[in-house]
Amino acid sequence: MKRFNELDEPFICENCLKPVSKLFYSSRDHCPFCLYSKHVDKSPGDRANLCKGLLEPIDIEKFRNTYKIIYRCTKCGELHKNIMANDDDINMIINISKKAN
């Protein structure tokens, strides 16, 4: 089982360059504007992944009562998933979902 190290830090998105605030109810793991993430963790919050590539959102999947964003790393190609945040741009979620299908 993956160990979860909760880190909720503000950051500047490396894809769209917008400032991203803390999530406050969990750990922020992607940009709410463009939905990109960064390949920094091996286990959630450990910052131990040496890749550091951008995670491009490529698809959406239903997960319990919410959705997960499916990513492909632009550097190493690994697939990764993150749960959608409450403040994610819903239009971006819809557009990604449409492109994948």
C-alpha positions as CSV (number, residue, x, y, z in Angstrom):
1,M,0.0,0.0,0.0
2,K,1.3,3.5,-0.9
3,R,2.2,5.7,2.0
4,F,0.6,9.1,1.9
5,N,2.6,12.1,3.0
6,E,0.2,15.1,2.9
7,L,1.8,18.2,1.3
8,D,-0.5,21.0,0.5
9,E,1.7,23.7,-0.9
10,P,1.1,26.6,-3.3
11,F,3.1,26.6,-6.5
12,I,3.4,28.1,-10.0
13,C,2.1,25.8,-12.7
14,E,5.0,24.9,-15.1
15,N,2.5,24.5,-18.0
16,C,0.3,27.6,-17.8
17,L,2.4,29.6,-15.4
18,K,-0.5,30.6,-13.2
19,P,-0.1,30.7,-9.4
20,V,-1.9,27.8,-7.7
21,S,-3.1,28.1,-4.1
22,K,-3.3,25.4,-1.5
23,L,-6.3,23.1,-1.6
24,F,-6.9,23.2,2.1
25,Y,-8.9,19.9,2.4
26,S,-6.3,17.6,0.9
27,S,-3.0,17.8,-0.9
28,R,-2.9,19.9,-4.1
29,D,-1.4,17.7,-6.8
30,H,-2.3,19.4,-10.1
31,C,-3.2,22.8,-11.5
32,P,-6.9,23.6,-11.3
33,F,-6.7,25.8,-14.4
34,C,-5.0,23.6,-17.1
35,L,-5.1,20.3,-15.0
36,Y,-1.4,19.6,-15.6
37,S,0.7,18.0,-12.8
38,K,4.3,17.2,-12.3
39,H,6.0,13.8,-12.0
40,V,7.6,14.3,-8.6
41,D,6.3,11.5,-6.4
42,K,6.9,7.7,-6.2
43,S,4.4,7.5,-3.3
44,P,2.0,10.4,-2.7
45,G,3.8,13.4,-1.2
46,D,7.3,11.8,-1.0
47,R,8.9,14.0,-3.8
48,A,11.3,11.1,-4.5
49,N,10.7,10.7,-8.3
50,L,13.7,11.9,-10.2
51,C,11.8,12.3,-13.5
52,K,10.3,15.7,-12.8
53,G,8.5,15.7,-16.2
54,L,5.1,17.4,-16.8
55,L,2.1,15.1,-16.5
56,E,-0.3,15.9,-19.3
57,P,-4.0,15.2,-18.7
58,I,-5.1,12.7,-21.4
59,D,-8.4,11.2,-20.1
60,I,-10.9,11.1,-17.3
61,E,-12.4,8.1,-15.5
62,K,-15.2,7.7,-13.0
63,F,-14.0,7.0,-9.5
64,R,-16.5,6.4,-6.7
65,N,-18.6,9.6,-6.5
66,T,-16.0,11.7,-8.4
67,Y,-13.5,11.4,-11.2
68,K,-9.8,10.8,-11.7
69,I,-7.6,12.6,-14.2
70,I,-5.4,10.2,-16.2
71,Y,-2.0,11.6,-17.0
72,R,0.9,10.7,-19.3
73,C,4.3,12.0,-18.4
74,T,5.8,14.1,-21.2
75,K,9.3,13.0,-20.3
76,C,9.2,9.3,-19.4
77,G,5.7,8.3,-20.7
78,E,4.5,6.7,-17.4
79,L,0.8,6.9,-16.8
80,H,-0.5,8.3,-13.5
81,K,-3.9,9.2,-11.9
82,N,-5.0,12.0,-9.6
83,I,-8.5,12.6,-8.1
84,M,-10.2,15.7,-9.4
85,A,-10.2,18.6,-7.0
86,N,-13.4,20.6,-6.2
87,D,-12.0,23.8,-7.8
88,D,-10.8,22.2,-11.1
89,D,-12.0,23.9,-14.3
90,I,-15.0,21.7,-15.2
91,N,-14.7,22.9,-18.9
92,M,-11.2,21.4,-19.0
93,I,-12.5,18.2,-17.5
94,I,-15.2,18.0,-20.2
95,N,-12.8,18.8,-23.0
96,I,-10.3,16.2,-21.9
97,S,-13.1,13.6,-21.6
98,K,-14.3,14.4,-25.2
99,K,-10.8,14.3,-26.7
100,A,-10.1,10.8,-25.3
101,N,-13.4,9.4,-26.6
